[in-house]
């Protein structure tokens, strides 16, 4: 399952590192990190990436270290997010799943919103799978965020 569209890697051009810290909880994500190595290589030029490893038994920490900082924490997405936030020193925080891709335009929109005083937000969810169940799931999540301000 992939959240959001993969974006255009070519949009992630090298430039000044932003004041954005991206926190990504990981646990045995070796395959995804291998598959997305070009994406993460480009992403690290735009923001500081903090991978929070929950005790992986594969090569996840070694691969993640090629693209950002790796810290270790107990397993659990919420625990890992909190641990990453405590280690972050950027002005803004963005929490992503390891299989989520955002392009340069989305990162710029996040930074612009934060500069305008927005305290929290979320992206519209798009799952790159033609299955009906995934389509329904994405619609429910987007409806929940849009109408009830429930974000994750």
C-alpha positions as CSV (number, residue, x, y, z in Angstrom):
1,X,0.0,0.0,0.0
2,X,1.4,3.4,-0.9
3,X,-0.1,6.7,0.4
4,X,-0.2,9.8,-1.8
5,X,1.0,9.6,-5.3
6,X,4.7,9.0,-5.7
7,X,5.3,12.5,-6.9
8,X,7.9,13.5,-9.4
9,X,11.4,12.7,-8.1
10,X,12.7,15.2,-10.6
11,X,10.9,18.0,-8.6
12,X,13.1,17.2,-5.6
13,X,16.1,19.2,-6.8
14,X,19.0,20.0,-4.7
15,X,18.7,23.2,-2.9
16,X,19.1,24.8,0.5
17,X,18.1,22.5,3.3
18,X,14.9,23.7,4.8
19,X,13.9,24.2,8.4
20,X,11.7,21.1,8.1
21,X,12.4,17.9,9.9
22,X,10.7,14.8,8.5
23,X,10.1,12.1,11.0
24,X,9.6,8.6,9.7
25,X,8.9,5.6,12.0
26,X,10.4,2.4,10.6
27,X,10.3,-1.3,11.5
28,X,11.7,-3.9,9.1
29,X,11.3,-1.6,6.1
30,X,14.4,-2.7,4.1
31,X,12.5,-3.5,0.9
32,X,10.7,-0.1,0.8
33,X,14.0,1.8,1.5
34,X,15.7,-0.1,-1.3
35,X,12.8,0.5,-3.7
36,X,12.7,4.2,-2.9
37,X,16.4,4.9,-2.6
38,X,16.3,7.6,-5.4
39,X,13.4,9.3,-3.7
40,X,15.1,9.4,-0.3
41,X,18.4,10.5,-1.8
42,X,16.5,13.5,-3.3
43,X,14.4,14.2,-0.2
44,X,17.4,14.6,2.0
45,X,18.5,17.6,0.0
46,X,15.2,19.3,1.0
47,X,14.9,18.5,4.7
48,X,16.4,16.7,7.6
49,X,15.1,13.2,7.7
50,X,14.9,11.4,11.0
51,X,14.2,7.7,10.8
52,X,13.0,6.2,14.1
53,X,13.7,2.5,14.2
54,X,11.5,0.3,16.4
55,X,14.0,-2.5,16.6
56,X,14.3,-3.8,13.1
57,X,15.8,-7.2,12.5
58,X,16.8,-6.5,8.9
59,X,19.0,-3.8,7.2
60,X,16.6,-1.0,7.8
61,X,18.8,1.1,10.1
62,X,21.8,0.7,7.8
63,X,19.9,1.7,4.7
64,X,18.1,4.6,6.5
65,X,21.4,6.0,7.7
66,X,22.3,6.7,4.0
67,X,19.4,9.2,3.8
68,X,19.1,10.7,7.3
69,X,19.6,10.4,11.0
70,X,18.6,7.1,12.6
71,X,17.5,6.9,16.2
72,X,16.3,3.9,18.1
73,X,13.1,3.6,20.2
74,X,10.6,1.1,21.3
75,X,8.4,-0.3,18.6
76,X,5.1,1.5,18.2
77,X,4.2,4.2,15.7
78,X,3.1,6.7,18.4
79,X,6.1,6.1,20.5
80,X,8.4,6.4,17.5
81,X,6.8,9.6,16.4
82,X,7.3,11.1,19.9
83,X,10.9,10.0,20.1
84,X,11.6,11.5,16.7
85,X,9.9,14.8,17.7
86,X,12.1,15.0,20.8
87,X,15.2,14.7,18.7
88,X,14.1,17.1,16.0
89,X,15.5,20.6,16.0
90,X,13.8,22.0,12.9
91,X,11.3,24.8,13.0
92,X,8.6,22.6,11.5
93,X,7.9,18.8,11.8
94,X,6.4,16.6,9.2
95,X,5.5,13.0,10.1
96,X,5.4,10.5,7.2
97,X,5.0,6.8,6.7
98,X,8.0,5.2,5.1
99,X,5.9,4.3,2.0
100,X,4.7,7.9,1.6
101,X,6.1,10.1,-1.1
102,X,5.7,13.8,-1.3
103,X,7.1,16.0,-4.0
104,X,8.9,19.4,-3.8
105,X,5.7,21.3,-4.3
106,X,4.0,19.6,-1.4
107,X,7.0,20.3,0.9
108,X,6.9,24.0,-0.2
109,X,3.2,24.1,0.6
110,X,3.8,22.7,4.1
111,X,6.5,25.2,4.8
112,X,4.3,28.1,3.5
113,X,1.4,27.0,5.6
114,X,3.5,26.8,8.7
115,X,5.0,30.3,8.0
116,X,1.4,31.6,7.9
117,X,0.8,30.2,11.3
118,X,-1.0,26.9,10.5
119,X,-0.4,24.6,13.5
120,X,-1.3,21.2,11.9
121,X,-2.6,19.7,8.8
122,X,-2.6,16.7,6.5
123,X,-2.4,15.7,2.9
124,X,-5.1,14.2,0.9
125,X,-4.7,10.5,0.9
126,X,-4.2,8.7,-2.4
127,X,-3.4,5.0,-2.6
128,X,-1.7,3.7,-5.7
129,X,-3.7,0.5,-5.9
130,X,-6.7,-0.1,-8.2
131,X,-8.5,-2.2,-5.6
132,X,-12.0,-1.1,-4.5
133,X,-11.1,-1.6,-0.8
134,X,-8.2,0.8,-1.0
135,X,-10.3,3.3,-2.9
136,X,-13.0,3.2,-0.1
137,X,-10.4,3.4,2.6
138,X,-8.8,6.5,1.1
139,X,-12.2,8.2,0.7
140,X,-13.1,7.4,4.4
141,X,-9.8,8.8,5.6
142,X,-10.1,12.0,3.5
143,X,-13.7,12.5,4.6
144,X,-12.7,12.1,8.3
145,X,-9.9,14.6,7.9
146,X,-11.9,17.1,5.9
147,X,-15.1,17.1,8.0
148,X,-14.0,16.1,11.5
149,X,-10.4,17.5,11.5
150,X,-9.1,14.0,12.5
151,X,-5.6,13.7,11.1
152,X,-2.8,11.2,11.5
